[in-house]
Amino acid sequence: MTGLIVVLTASLLMPLACAGREPALRSGRSGMVEPAKPASAPNQSKAGQSQTKEIAGNMKSFKIAVVQHASPVADKAGNLEQIISWTKKAKKAGAKLVLFPELNITGHAGDKAMVKEAEPVPGGPSTNRLAKLAKKLDIYICAGITEDDHYIHYNTQFIVGPEGFIGK
């Protein structure tokens, strides 16, 4: 198994409105997320500095693993085994979130075999298997697959976590 894993420490900004509540990831069909607004600006007033400290107090640090690996077309089972192995390595390295490349489950080459191995998201065997792994390891996994949505095929990136399927 060849590949590369990079583990980074990141911070997540918890909006003040969410203080005291568990963070929730929301997903729509578009998957669009609004960019964060800067927390501070030059020549800020004392009130602005106070707000910046409040925002910084709502930051939570965690580790992210970014994985690149070979994912051949027509080897979905082998690709899933690699994802499982890399996810376990990421967990051992302290990661809370592991990111895989697009189409890493079904492979990426514009080949017809990608479509033959497409499956529904959520509810397909690969999504379900990774959701079980995420729950077992208490980790979040973001992976790519060729999705079959009523015979329409998409290049889909999805995320699962300890609570199950989160979004695509």
HUFENWO-V984617 format. One record per helix or strand of 3 or more residues. SS is the DSSP state (a for helix, b for strand). FROM is the first residue (numbers start at 1). TO is the last residue. Records with the same first field share a line. If there is no record, write none. Layout:
SS=FROM-TO  FROM-TO
//
This chain:
b=3-13  59-69  95-99  140-149  152-161  164-167
a=16-18  46-57  76-92  112-116  125-137
//
